[in-house]
Amino acid sequence: MNPLDGVVEIRRRQHVPDLDNGYV
């Protein structure tokens, strides 16, 4: 499991547009 996976999951739960557009 990549460390970024956990970060992205948390960011997505917080509904951060920057992360959604950049990582997803």
PDB file of N, CA, C and O in Angstrom:
ATOM      1  N   MET A   1       0.854  -1.205   0.000  1.00  0.00           N
ATOM      2  CA  MET A   1       0.000   0.000   0.000  1.00  0.00           C
ATOM      3  C   MET A   1       0.884   1.247   0.000  1.00  0.00           C
ATOM      4  O   MET A   1       1.767   1.389   0.846  1.00  0.00           O
ATOM      5  N   ASN A   2       0.644   2.140  -0.945  1.00  0.00           N
ATOM      6  CA  ASN A   2       1.448   3.358  -1.038  1.00  0.00           C
ATOM      7  C   ASN A   2       0.983   4.390  -0.015  1.00  0.00           C
ATOM      8  O   ASN A   2      -0.214   4.499   0.253  1.00  0.00           O
ATOM      9  N   PRO A   3       1.918   5.148   0.560  1.00  0.00           N
ATOM     10  CA  PRO A   3       1.578   6.179   1.555  1.00  0.00           C
ATOM     11  C   PRO A   3       0.652   7.229   0.962  1.00  0.00           C
ATOM     12  O   PRO A   3      -0.167   7.813   1.671  1.00  0.00           O
ATOM     13  N   LEU A   4       0.781   7.469  -0.337  1.00  0.00           N
ATOM     14  CA  LEU A   4      -0.067   8.476  -0.985  1.00  0.00           C
ATOM     15  C   LEU A   4      -1.520   8.023  -1.005  1.00  0.00           C
ATOM     16  O   LEU A   4      -2.431   8.850  -0.957  1.00  0.00           O
ATOM     17  N   ASP A   5      -1.742   6.706  -1.075  1.00  0.00           N
ATOM     18  CA  ASP A   5      -3.114   6.191  -1.098  1.00  0.00           C
ATOM     19  C   ASP A   5      -3.870   6.660   0.139  1.00  0.00           C
ATOM     20  O   ASP A   5      -5.022   7.083   0.042  1.00  0.00           O
ATOM     21  N   GLY A   6      -3.225   6.586   1.302  1.00  0.00           N
ATOM     22  CA  GLY A   6      -3.869   7.002   2.543  1.00  0.00           C
ATOM     23  C   GLY A   6      -4.138   8.502   2.533  1.00  0.00           C
ATOM     24  O   GLY A   6      -5.186   8.957   2.991  1.00  0.00           O
ATOM     25  N   VAL A   7      -3.185   9.264   2.008  1.00  0.00           N
ATOM     26  CA  VAL A   7      -3.335  10.727   1.966  1.00  0.00           C
ATOM     27  C   VAL A   7      -4.470  11.105   1.037  1.00  0.00           C
ATOM     28  O   VAL A   7      -5.312  11.936   1.377  1.00  0.00           O
ATOM     29  N   VAL A   8      -4.492  10.493  -0.139  1.00  0.00           N
ATOM     30  CA  VAL A   8      -5.551  10.797  -1.113  1.00  0.00           C
ATOM     31  C   VAL A   8      -6.912  10.438  -0.531  1.00  0.00           C
ATOM     32  O   VAL A   8      -7.891  11.161  -0.716  1.00  0.00           O
ATOM     33  N   GLU A   9      -6.959   9.309   0.178  1.00  0.00           N
ATOM     34  CA  GLU A   9      -8.236   8.890   0.768  1.00  0.00           C
ATOM     35  C   GLU A   9      -8.729   9.938   1.751  1.00  0.00           C
ATOM     36  O   GLU A   9      -9.903  10.308   1.741  1.00  0.00           O
ATOM     37  N   ILE A  10      -7.823  10.417   2.604  1.00  0.00           N
ATOM     38  CA  ILE A  10      -8.196  11.424   3.605  1.00  0.00           C
ATOM     39  C   ILE A  10      -8.617  12.713   2.912  1.00  0.00           C
ATOM     40  O   ILE A  10      -9.610  13.335   3.289  1.00  0.00           O
ATOM     41  N   ARG A  11      -7.853  13.111   1.890  1.00  0.00           N
ATOM     42  CA  ARG A  11      -8.171  14.354   1.171  1.00  0.00           C
ATOM     43  C   ARG A  11      -9.533  14.252   0.501  1.00  0.00           C
ATOM     44  O   ARG A  11     -10.315  15.203   0.511  1.00  0.00           O
ATOM     45  N   ARG A  12      -9.810  13.079  -0.086  1.00  0.00           N
ATOM     46  CA  ARG A  12     -11.089  12.900  -0.775  1.00  0.00           C
ATOM     47  C   ARG A  12     -12.235  12.965   0.229  1.00  0.00           C
ATOM     48  O   ARG A  12     -13.310  13.484  -0.072  1.00  0.00           O
ATOM     49  N   ARG A  13     -11.990  12.431   1.426  1.00  0.00           N
ATOM     50  CA  ARG A  13     -13.024  12.471   2.457  1.00  0.00           C
ATOM     51  C   ARG A  13     -13.273  13.907   2.904  1.00  0.00           C
ATOM     52  O   ARG A  13     -14.383  14.266   3.298  1.00  0.00           O
ATOM     53  N   GLN A  14     -12.215  14.728   2.837  1.00  0.00           N
ATOM     54  CA  GLN A  14     -12.345  16.132   3.236  1.00  0.00           C
ATOM     55  C   GLN A  14     -12.903  16.959   2.085  1.00  0.00           C
ATOM     56  O   GLN A  14     -13.201  18.142   2.250  1.00  0.00           O
ATOM     57  N   HIS A  15     -13.046  16.325   0.901  1.00  0.00           N
ATOM     58  CA  HIS A  15     -13.587  16.999  -0.277  1.00  0.00           C
ATOM     59  C   HIS A  15     -12.710  18.176  -0.693  1.00  0.00           C
ATOM     60  O   HIS A  15     -13.169  19.316  -0.766  1.00  0.00           O
ATOM     61  N   VAL A  16     -11.437  17.878  -0.965  1.00  0.00           N
ATOM     62  CA  VAL A  16     -10.512  18.937  -1.406  1.00  0.00           C
ATOM     63  C   VAL A  16     -10.438  18.916  -2.928  1.00  0.00           C
ATOM     64  O   VAL A  16      -9.923  17.954  -3.498  1.00  0.00           O
ATOM     65  N   PRO A  17     -10.941  19.957  -3.607  1.00  0.00           N
ATOM     66  CA  PRO A  17     -10.965  20.020  -5.071  1.00  0.00           C
ATOM     67  C   PRO A  17      -9.567  19.911  -5.674  1.00  0.00           C
ATOM     68  O   PRO A  17      -9.394  19.288  -6.722  1.00  0.00           O
ATOM     69  N   ASP A  18      -8.570  20.509  -5.025  1.00  0.00           N
ATOM     70  CA  ASP A  18      -7.210  20.487  -5.558  1.00  0.00           C
ATOM     71  C   ASP A  18      -6.708  19.056  -5.676  1.00  0.00           C
ATOM     72  O   ASP A  18      -6.122  18.680  -6.691  1.00  0.00           O
ATOM     73  N   LEU A  19      -6.937  18.257  -4.637  1.00  0.00           N
ATOM     74  CA  LEU A  19      -6.454  16.881  -4.649  1.00  0.00           C
ATOM     75  C   LEU A  19      -7.290  16.038  -5.611  1.00  0.00           C
ATOM     76  O   LEU A  19      -6.766  15.161  -6.297  1.00  0.00           O
ATOM     77  N   ASP A  20      -8.599  16.312  -5.654  1.00  0.00           N
ATOM     78  CA  ASP A  20      -9.477  15.543  -6.550  1.00  0.00           C
ATOM     79  C   ASP A  20      -9.060  15.751  -8.003  1.00  0.00           C
ATOM     80  O   ASP A  20      -9.022  14.807  -8.792  1.00  0.00           O
ATOM     81  N   ASN A  21      -8.750  16.995  -8.343  1.00  0.00           N
ATOM     82  CA  ASN A  21      -8.385  17.300  -9.730  1.00  0.00           C
ATOM     83  C   ASN A  21      -6.969  16.845 -10.046  1.00  0.00           C
ATOM     84  O   ASN A  21      -6.664  16.491 -11.185  1.00  0.00           O
ATOM     85  N   GLY A  22      -6.110  16.854  -9.042  1.00  0.00           N
ATOM     86  CA  GLY A  22      -4.702  16.524  -9.279  1.00  0.00           C
ATOM     87  C   GLY A  22      -4.433  15.028  -9.229  1.00  0.00           C
ATOM     88  O   GLY A  22      -3.646  14.516 -10.025  1.00  0.00           O
ATOM     89  N   TYR A  23      -5.070  14.327  -8.314  1.00  0.00           N
ATOM     90  CA  TYR A  23      -4.765  12.899  -8.134  1.00  0.00           C
ATOM     91  C   TYR A  23      -5.796  12.008  -8.820  1.00  0.00           C
ATOM     92  O   TYR A  23      -5.484  10.893  -9.237  1.00  0.00           O
ATOM     93  N   VAL A  24      -7.036  12.512  -8.934  1.00  0.00           N
ATOM     94  CA  VAL A  24      -8.095  11.698  -9.542  1.00  0.00           C
ATOM     95  C   VAL A  24      -8.394  12.197 -10.928  1.00  0.00           C
ATOM     96  O   VAL A  24      -9.258  11.646 -11.610  1.00  0.00           O
TER      97      VAL A  24
END
